[in-house]
Amino acid sequence: MTSPAVHERLLSGRLHRIHQRVYSLMPDVMTQRGRFMAAVLACGPEAVLSHGSAVYLWGFVNEWSAPIDVTAPNRRGRSPEGVAAHRDGSLQPIDRTRLYGIPCTSPARALLDYAGVAAEWELRKAVAEAEVLGLLDQRQIRALLRRSRRRRGVARLRLILDTLHPQTRRTRGELERLFLAMCIRAGLPQPEVNVWLDVPGGKALQADFLWRDARLIVEADGREFHDTASAFEQDRKREQRFQSAGWRVTRCTWKQVEREPQRLARTFDALLAQAKSAQLGTNP
């Protein structure tokens, strides 16, 4: 449109200015993705959504707060209102993609940018969620780290990748990762992870962790998946079916794994010792 045509529509209320040269027909019903797209458009043709906004769009974090992060390699001057424009000329074609039609950094680049601005525990959760979603491509991330040696966050992200347990690619989130780390530190036998078992009463069930020789199953409760009435009822049914097949079932919570790992490890050590004693026919 020409400038006079835009001006006429602004006066008549048919267009509404969001940013310079970016307009909306109905700003009152703009979605979050719409605002992300507007921010990217306002920062120029080479701009992409990045940092915290990108990891939110990818689903690696559950919450997002303003401003909208955009990386615009060739942009100069002040950032548009509500936008944090990062000038960075290191973006390669492999670092760019589109998600929901929005120009955005790749999962690997989004995590690296996030590593430079987020707390370590926030980054760990984002990496765990990326893994659960099947978007943690370690080869791509490590290649990115090698060509980004002096960037802020490189060492932190590399450390988190290096400490991933070899079985965590089969786990469901950070709670399971912390549980496995707790077992290693306490010298406990390594449990099997997310194992499907044929038990009476219906379809096979997946146990979070199990020690097969001890016939012991540990169900790890994250509030996101277990803190509802229907989930509580379903969990009790799961326990009953496991028990009917001869498994002993115990539960732990995120808070216990994160804040009381030593006490929890002693509990599991005692349960494993009891099972061994029972097998030997002696008193625990």
Secondary structure by P-SEA (a helix, b strand, c coil): ccaaaaaaaaaacccccccccccccccccccaaaaaaaaaaaacccbbbcaaaaaaaacccccccccbbbbbcccccccccccbbbbbccccccccccccccccccaaaaaaaaaacccaaaaaaaaaaaaaaccccaaaaaaaaaaaccccaaaaaaaaaaaccccccccccaaaaaaaaaaaaacccccccccccccccccbbbbccccccccbbbbbbbccccccaaaaaaaaaaaaaaaaabbbbbbbccccccccaaaaaaaaaaaaaaaaaaaacccc
